[in-house]
Amino acid sequence: MHNILQKYPKIISAACFFFASNVFAQTLPTAPTPPSINAAALYQQHCASCHGEQRTGLMGPALLPESLERTRAPEVLRVIKEGRQATQMMGFGDLLSGAEIQALADWIRTPVVPAPRWTAADITASRIATPLPAGTPNTPLWQADPMNLFVVVEGGDHHISLLDGDKFEVIKRFPSRFALHGGPKFTQDGRYVFFGSRDGWITKYDLYRLQVVAEVRAGLNMRNVAVSADGQWVMAANYLPHTLALFDADLNLVKTYDTATQDGTSSSRASAVYDATPRNSFVVALKDIPEIWEISYDKNAEPIYDGLVHDYKMKEGISKPGFLNVRRTPLTEPLDDFFFDQSYQHALGATRPRKGDGKPSAQVVNLNARVKVADLPIAGMPHLGSGITFAYKDTTVLASPNLGGGAIDVIDMKNWQTVRTIPTPGAGFFMRSHENTPYAWTDSMMSPTAKDTLTIIDKRTLEPVAQVREPGKTLAHIEFTKDGRYALASVWEMDGAIIVLDARSFKEVKRLPMVKPVGKYNVWNKISRSEGTSH
């Protein structure tokens, strides 16, 4: 792979910028491959020049099991046979037989042996910079409130739309890399946004000048990126390889971290990385080892004491510098899908189903004491990453959708006890609100019978008060305007739309056609850490 990059240093240039094939969702069973067909040879002959000799991606996206875990088998077959319009992906239906196409589709779901590597040298070699000319004005090319801008990710054809949050008009639509994941992250001034793709690419985009200014490939299969509060650091969490990658604001590599236990005997996929703004640090969720990591970007961070200690506050043992090094919090089992209180003192994480009873659970970990302080009384499969907080009576509560059933669990964040379980029509994925509205909105997009329904809950009474439906379609992912007056919902379909709804009357105001708008993100709500928006 490294030799290919040396030979073709501009393979991911603007000409092939963001080439991708439109494949999503779950893998379906396929017919066995006839033994007479050499799928590996077919791949090298027809596919390697665009997707890489080890299937790690070049002009085209990576074709690895990790990258295709949500891919529908029939869609892969269609793309190989027919290609994709307006991309360099040609169709092979006239060159290959149906059995050969099936063999290729099956083969790209098998692991690469030996496992592909992506080193610091590979990361550095992948970087592409297109800086703005000297003297470029520090002003937007468009007339709108920069803080009320929405970034809309259109997953259906891998594009981004920039939406004026006052006029509800598209300012600019441009192509994105394959399968953006984890949500875009903004700098505090709202000028730059960072996108992360499943294929490991980080793109820095100038919202003012409507231009990509830098890109780098942090890994082969990436979960998400986080941007520090001061805008000086960008960190990527990878599934493949088992690493974190730290960059400066211009996407120059600063440091990589192997996501492994301290003795190096076990490694883990990095589930996600979060910016903990009040702590001036990144917090990392690990999929396979029972630890939470915290990496401070505060140059005055306290030293780190690892190993067996009686009390972390007593500073026993030999220390290492706190700046940009790993501070480990040991756990009894891995935690995933984090949520934080507003102070970021507590991390709330979900566990995977236990072997004994097959049930998942959720825990509260104090990041200062580095110890679990509570079990969360949440049944089913809580989706804590899409939880919200809000004031209720004399306390602050957490409300979280549930992937495993039709309910919203509301938890008192003072004593970590259940306040109420609110029934919904079906299992949901996203929940959103805003400090200027008395209502919280949640979807039921994981339900086969209620995926077309949004449920609106009164935060004052914790009772459902209304529904919005899009019959027969998937309706999901609410985001609010800067002032909370309007709620924007996604019709999560190829022939989809963004629906603008009045946040008080729940009536439709406007509809903008979009190609599977999987998410939309308001600049102000994200950088201000609005209590109703995921962080």
Order of alpha helices (4+ residues) and beta strands (2+ residues): alpha-alpha-alpha-alpha-alpha-alpha-beta-beta-beta-beta-beta-beta-beta-beta-beta-beta-beta-beta-beta-beta-beta-beta-beta-beta-beta-beta-beta-beta-beta-beta-beta-beta-beta-beta-beta-beta-beta-beta-beta-beta-beta-alpha
